[in-house]
Amino acid sequence: MSEKYRVVVVGMGKRGMHHAQAFQANSSFEVTGICDVDAARLAAAAAKLKPAVQGTDALDVALEARPDVFCFCTLPQLRASMIRIGIASGARLIAFEKPIALSSAEAMEIRKLLNDSGVLAVVSHQHRYGEHYRKVKEAIVNGALGRIHTVYGTATGWMMHLLSHLIDYMRWYNGEAEAEWVMAQAAGRGKLTDAHPSPDYIAGFIQFANGVRGIVESGAGAPDVPEVEYWWRKCRIGAMGADGFAEVLTGGGWRVITRTQVGAGPGSMNYDLDMPPYIQDIANWLDDPTQVHPCNFGSAYKGFEIMMALCRSAAHGGQVALPLTEGADELALLAARLPDRKVLCTPGATAKEYG
Ligand SMILES: NC(=O)c1ccc[n+]([C@@H]2O[C@H](COP(=O)([O-])OP(=O)(O)OC[C@H]3O[C@@H](n4cnc5c(N)ncnc54)[C@H](O)[C@@H]3O)[C@@H](O)[C@H]2O)c1
């Protein structure tokens, strides 16, 4: 490739700046357009990035800059509308943040928009690039754990922030297996109106088609991870097999324990380390269609579908079969069904986050 891929980034908050700076630092890309509705944020970002095009309207910026990559890092209430803008801009690839949508209905709409247009998409579950996350993957792939029977993930943070991360890495550890059904319970209405709207606590089971069982918990009732100080990184994700187990703590390294070996090491989620390879894999996919990005939309969709199925089960009871065939608004289902009782928090630092 001789010319650089042109990138537009919309939303110059925390994650937008991470993305823009990682694109700018990669020799395959140049950030040619940026957008934020907040003029002060836009000006601050423009001073750093010096894009050819800037503005407060995403469609105007995208149509003027005509990017190869349309990236948006807005809060979760803006997804399908930004996908439409990305497609209208003529971009070949859309890079955006988790969660992919706020409902299965919106996720299905986005899937159709992408399928119909042929535009590629990646979703930022970039923890996969962390060395400590990879140590666990290595132990699974090299057979050290034997046949995997269980994958699990817990996070004290709430669903729309963290559950799609947990499920994505559990699916990765489980070879991206399809899910057959889920069953869940949820509690607490406090975060239903948050910018990342969620039940305060959701916990459930996933039956994967390869026989592996998934167990997830996210929110106020999830167990503390006492090994980790930083609250948002109190996440534990792992796999158990016939011969041992391995797990990563988002802010506390990794450990592998098998019949023949005991290993452990450091590591904490680090945007500076995770973003460059995530962005490089975007260039690789654009250069060569066979080098599909590990964080491709199709994979993220399957994780999100599991998350929405868990919500449906929590709202209606019983098992929910996958794949979902009809769209729904799962947060509305939960708002209609969740009991009006304050969530019970696990000990530790969690209670102050849930009021
Ligand atoms: N992958 C990760 O590790 C990770 C970490 C943190 C956050 N996130 C996700 O990233 C997303 C963004 O989070 P953040 O912390 O960067 O948020 P933020 O609030 O810092 O930034 C969002 C920006 O979008 C701008 N914006 C809002 N509406 C807009 C519009 N219509 N057009 C242009 N700009 C608009 C806002 O003014 C703001 O500057 C969320 O979905 C969040 O869940 C992911």
The ligand as a Tripos MOL2 file, in Angstrom:
@<TRIPOS>MOLECULE
LIG
   44    48     1     0     0
SMALL
NO_CHARGES

@<TRIPOS>ATOM
      1 N1        -12.9700   -0.5420   24.9770 N.am      1 LIG1
      2 C1        -12.7330   -0.0380   26.1650 C.2       1 LIG1
      3 O1        -11.8390   -0.4790   26.8750 O.2       1 LIG1
      4 C2        -13.5430    1.1280   26.6340 C.ar      1 LIG1
      5 C3        -13.1320    1.8850   27.7500 C.ar      1 LIG1
      6 C4        -13.9010    2.9820   28.1230 C.ar      1 LIG1
      7 C5        -15.0530    3.2970   27.4080 C.ar      1 LIG1
      8 N2        -15.4250    2.5300   26.3380 N.ar      1 LIG1
      9 C6        -16.6280    2.8550   25.5430 C.3       1 LIG1
     10 O2        -16.2890    3.9520   24.6910 O.3       1 LIG1
     11 C7        -17.4530    4.7350   24.4260 C.3       1 LIG1
     12 C8        -17.1080    6.1840   24.6840 C.3       1 LIG1
     13 O3        -16.6920    6.3240   26.0170 O.3       1 LIG1
     14 P1        -15.7820    7.5690   26.4800 P.3       1 LIG1
     15 O4        -15.3810    7.2470   27.8850 O.co2     1 LIG1
     16 O5        -14.7520    7.8710   25.4680 O.co2     1 LIG1
     17 O6        -16.8980    8.7180   26.4920 O.3       1 LIG1
     18 P2        -16.6570   10.2950   26.5620 P.3       1 LIG1
     19 O7        -17.8750   10.8620   27.2060 O.co2     1 LIG1
     20 O8        -15.3080   10.6010   27.1560 O.co2     1 LIG1
     21 O9        -16.5970   10.7230   25.0240 O.3       1 LIG1
     22 C9        -17.7110   10.7310   24.1850 C.3       1 LIG1
     23 C10       -17.5740   11.9490   23.2950 C.3       1 LIG1
     24 O10       -18.5630   11.8750   22.2790 O.3       1 LIG1
     25 C11       -19.0180   13.2100   22.0450 C.3       1 LIG1
     26 N3        -20.3010   13.1610   21.3490 N.ar      1 LIG1
     27 C12       -21.5140   12.8850   21.8720 C.ar      1 LIG1
     28 N4        -22.4630   12.9460   20.8960 N.ar      1 LIG1
     29 C13       -21.8160   13.2380   19.7480 C.ar      1 LIG1
     30 C14       -22.2490   13.4300   18.4020 C.ar      1 LIG1
     31 N5        -23.5290   13.3100   18.0440 N.pl3     1 LIG1
     32 N6        -21.3090   13.7310   17.4730 N.ar      1 LIG1
     33 C15       -20.0070   13.8720   17.8080 C.ar      1 LIG1
     34 N7        -19.5500   13.7050   19.0740 N.ar      1 LIG1
     35 C16       -20.4470   13.3840   20.0230 C.ar      1 LIG1
     36 C17       -19.0600   13.8190   23.4230 C.3       1 LIG1
     37 O11       -19.1030   15.2360   23.3900 O.3       1 LIG1
     38 C18       -17.7720   13.2710   24.0290 C.3       1 LIG1
     39 O12       -16.6630   14.1190   23.7980 O.3       1 LIG1
     40 C19       -18.5570    4.1580   25.3040 C.3       1 LIG1
     41 O13       -19.4000    3.3510   24.5400 O.3       1 LIG1
     42 C20       -17.8180    3.2930   26.3360 C.3       1 LIG1
     43 O14       -18.5670    2.1830   26.7510 O.3       1 LIG1
     44 C21       -14.6880    1.4670   25.9580 C.ar      1 LIG1
@<TRIPOS>BOND
     1     1     2 1
     2     2     3 2
     3     2     4 1
     4     4     5 ar
     5     4    44 ar
     6     5     6 ar
     7     6     7 ar
     8     7     8 ar
     9     8     9 1
    10     8    44 ar
    11     9    10 1
    12     9    42 1
    13    10    11 1
    14    11    12 1
    15    11    40 1
    16    12    13 1
    17    13    14 1
    18    14    15 2
    19    14    16 1
    20    14    17 1
    21    17    18 1
    22    18    19 2
    23    18    20 1
    24    18    21 1
    25    21    22 1
    26    22    23 1
    27    23    24 1
    28    23    38 1
    29    24    25 1
    30    25    26 1
    31    25    36 1
    32    26    27 ar
    33    26    35 ar
    34    27    28 ar
    35    28    29 ar
    36    29    30 ar
    37    29    35 ar
    38    30    31 1
    39    30    32 ar
    40    32    33 ar
    41    33    34 ar
    42    34    35 ar
    43    36    37 1
    44    36    38 1
    45    38    39 1
    46    40    41 1
    47    40    42 1
    48    42    43 1
@<TRIPOS>SUBSTRUCTURE
     1 LIG1         1 GROUP 0 **** ****
